[in-house]
Amino acid sequence: MIIPEQVRRIGALVLLAALLCGAESGHVRAADTAATEFKKGEAAYAAGDFAQAAKVWRPLAEKGDAQAQYAMGLLARRGLGVPRDPEAAAQWWRKAANQGHTIAQFNLGVLYESGEGVRKSYDEAFKWYRLAAERGDPDAQFNLGLLYAAGHGVKRDLNAAAGWYRKAAEQGDAAAQYTLGLAYAAGMGVTEDRATALAWLNKAAAQGFQPARDALTKLAPEAKEKKR
C-alpha cells in the first residue's frame, strides 16, 4: 500500500491579493486609509526592506487590521525585519484568525499541529483547519482530510477524509489529487475504483507532482493486468 506523504504547508503572503477583511460601508474612509498604508508596507516588502514593512504594518496590526496582523505573523515566523519569534507569529495569526482571516486560520492550524510557537494540540489544529476549510481554502481542506484519516483531533473517519480531499482536489490541489487517487486505489473511504484512481493521479502528475508519477508507475501496469 502506498502511504501519502503528509505535507504541511504555511500560506504565503500574496502581496497583490492583499485585501482588508471585514470593512463595512460605515468605515470606508478608515478602510481606504488603512489600505493605502498597507500598500506602503507591500512596496517595502517587495523591495526586500522587511524592517520598513514591519514598521508600516505593526501600527495597523495593533489597531486591529486583520491583513496587517496576518502579515506581521509572517514576518515574525520567518524572522524578516523582526526577530524570528514563532510565539509572536502565533499571537498575530490568532488575532487575524479571530476576525475570519482564512489563511491566518490555516497557518494557526499548522502551528498547533506541529507545536511551533504554541503547545501542540490536534484539537486546536482541527478547529482552525476546519474554519479555513469551510471558507474554501484547499490547503486547509487537504490537511483536515489528513487529520480525519489519522484520527487526530477528531474520531477517525475515512469517508470524511476522502470528502475533504475531494474538495481540495477539485480546486486543483496536486497533493489532494494524489491522496484521493490513492484512496480510490485502496478503497479507503470510497469504493475502490482503479479508473478513478488513475484519473486523479494523472491530474496530480500533470502538475509535476512526483509522488503521483511514482504511483502511476506502479498502478498503471496493475490496471492493465486486471483488464486481461
C-alpha positions in Angstrom: 0.0 0.0 0.0 1.3 3.5 -0.9 1.1 5.9 2.1 0.8 9.5 1.1 3.4 11.9 2.4 1.8 14.3 4.8 2.9 17.7 3.6 2.0 20.6 5.9 2.0 24.0 4.2 2.2 27.5 5.6 0.3 30.0 3.5 2.4 32.5 1.6 2.0 36.3 1.6 0.4 37.2 -1.7 1.0 40.9 -1.9 -1.2 41.6 -5.0 -4.1 39.8 -3.4 -4.0 41.6 -0.1 -7.4 42.6 1.0 -8.8 44.3 4.1 -11.0 41.9 6.0 -14.5 42.9 7.2 -14.6 46.6 6.1 -18.1 47.9 6.4 -19.7 50.7 4.5 -19.7 53.0 7.5 -15.9 52.7 7.8 -15.0 53.2 4.2 -12.7 56.2 4.8 -10.8 54.4 7.6 -10.5 51.3 5.4 -9.2 53.3 2.5 -6.6 54.9 4.7 -5.5 51.6 6.1 -5.4 50.1 2.6 -3.1 52.9 1.5 -0.8 52.4 4.5 -0.8 48.7 3.9 0.3 49.1 0.3 3.3 51.1 1.6 4.3 48.0 3.6 3.7 45.9 0.5 6.1 48.1 -1.5 8.8 47.8 1.2 8.3 44.0 1.4 8.6 43.7 -2.4 11.8 45.7 -2.3 13.3 43.5 0.4 13.1 46.2 3.1 11.4 44.0 5.6 12.2 46.2 8.6 10.3 49.1 6.9 7.4 46.7 6.1 7.2 45.8 9.8 7.4 49.5 10.7 4.4 50.2 8.5 2.3 47.1 9.3 2.8 47.0 13.1 0.7 50.1 13.9 -2.1 48.9 11.6 -2.0 45.4 13.2 -2.1 47.0 16.7 -5.2 48.9 15.6 -6.9 45.6 14.7 -6.3 45.4 10.9 -6.6 41.7 10.1 -4.4 41.7 7.0 -1.7 43.6 8.8 -1.9 41.1 11.7 -1.5 38.3 9.2 1.5 40.0 7.6 3.2 40.6 10.9 2.7 37.0 11.7 4.6 36.0 8.5 7.4 38.4 9.3 7.7 37.0 12.8 7.7 33.4 11.8 10.3 34.0 9.1 12.4 36.5 11.0 12.1 39.1 8.3 12.6 42.6 9.6 11.9 41.4 13.1 13.5 38.8 15.3 12.3 35.3 14.4 9.6 34.5 17.0 7.1 31.7 16.4 5.2 32.6 19.5 4.7 36.1 18.2 3.6 34.7 14.9 1.0 32.6 16.6 -0.3 35.6 18.5 -0.6 37.8 15.4 -2.2 35.0 13.4 -4.7 34.3 16.2 -5.8 37.9 16.2 -6.3 37.8 12.4 -7.9 34.4 12.5 -10.4 35.5 15.1 -11.5 38.1 12.5 -12.1 35.5 9.9 -8.8 35.8 8.0 -8.7 32.4 6.2 -5.0 32.0 5.6 -4.3 33.0 9.2 -6.7 30.3 10.4 -4.9 27.8 8.2 -1.5 28.9 9.4 -2.5 28.7 13.0 -3.7 25.2 12.4 -0.3 24.3 11.1 1.4 25.8 14.2 -0.9 23.8 16.5 -0.3 20.6 14.6 3.5 21.0 14.7 3.8 22.6 18.1 5.6 25.6 16.7 5.1 28.7 18.9 2.2 27.0 20.7 1.6 23.9 22.7 1.0 21.1 20.3 -2.7 20.3 20.1 -4.5 18.3 17.4 -7.8 19.5 18.8 -6.8 23.1 18.1 -5.3 22.2 14.7 -8.6 20.6 13.7 -10.6 23.6 14.9 -8.6 26.1 12.8 -8.2 23.9 9.8 -12.0 23.3 9.7 -12.7 27.1 9.9 -10.4 27.7 7.0 -11.6 24.6 5.1 -15.2 25.7 5.4 -14.2 29.0 3.8 -12.9 27.2 0.9 -9.1 27.1 1.5 -7.7 24.0 -0.3 -4.7 23.6 1.8 -6.9 23.5 4.9 -9.3 21.1 3.3 -6.4 18.8 2.5 -4.9 19.0 5.9 -8.3 18.5 7.5 -8.7 15.3 5.5 -5.4 14.1 6.8 -6.5 14.7 10.4 -9.7 12.7 9.7 -7.6 9.9 8.2 -5.2 9.7 11.1 -7.9 10.3 13.8 -6.0 13.3 15.2 -8.2 15.8 17.0 -11.3 14.0 15.7 -12.6 10.5 15.5 -11.0 8.6 12.6 -13.4 8.8 9.6 -12.0 7.8 6.2 -15.2 8.8 4.5 -14.9 12.3 5.8 -11.2 12.3 4.9 -12.0 11.4 1.3 -14.7 14.1 1.2 -12.2 16.8 2.2 -9.5 15.5 -0.2 -12.1 15.8 -3.0 -12.9 19.4 -2.1 -9.2 20.3 -2.3 -8.6 18.1 -5.4 -11.4 19.8 -7.3 -9.7 23.1 -6.7 -6.6 21.7 -8.4 -4.5 20.8 -5.3 -2.0 18.3 -6.5 -1.3 16.7 -3.1 -5.0 16.2 -2.6 -5.5 14.8 -6.1 -2.7 12.3 -5.4 -4.1 11.3 -2.0 -7.6 11.0 -3.4 -6.2 8.8 -6.1 -4.6 6.5 -3.6 -7.8 6.4 -1.6 -9.7 5.1 -4.7 -6.9 2.7 -5.5 -7.1 1.2 -2.0 -10.8 1.7 -1.4 -10.2 3.8 1.7 -13.3 6.0 2.4 -14.5 5.5 -1.1 -15.4 2.5 -3.3 -12.3 1.0 -4.8 -12.1 2.2 -8.4 -8.8 1.9 -10.3 -10.1 4.0 -13.2 -11.0 6.9 -10.9 -7.7 6.4 -9.0 -5.7 6.7 -12.2 -7.7 9.8 -13.3 -6.9 11.7 -10.1 -3.2 10.5 -10.1 -2.9 11.7 -13.7 -4.2 15.1 -12.7 -1.6 15.4 -10.0 1.2 14.0 -12.2 0.3 16.6 -14.9 1.1 19.3 -12.4 4.6 17.7 -11.8 3.7 16.1 -8.5 6.4 13.4 -8.4 4.7 11.0 -5.8 1.8 10.8 -8.3 4.1 9.9 -11.1 5.7 7.2 -8.9 2.3 5.9 -8.0 1.2 5.7 -11.7 4.3 3.7 -12.5 3.1 1.1 -10.0 -0.6 1.3 -10.6 -1.0 1.6 -14.3 0.6 -1.8 -15.1 -1.6 -3.4 -12.4 -4.7 -1.9 -14.0 -3.7 -3.3 -17.4 -3.2 -6.7 -15.9 -6.7 -6.7 -14.4 -8.3 -5.9 -17.7 -6.8 -9.0 -19.3 
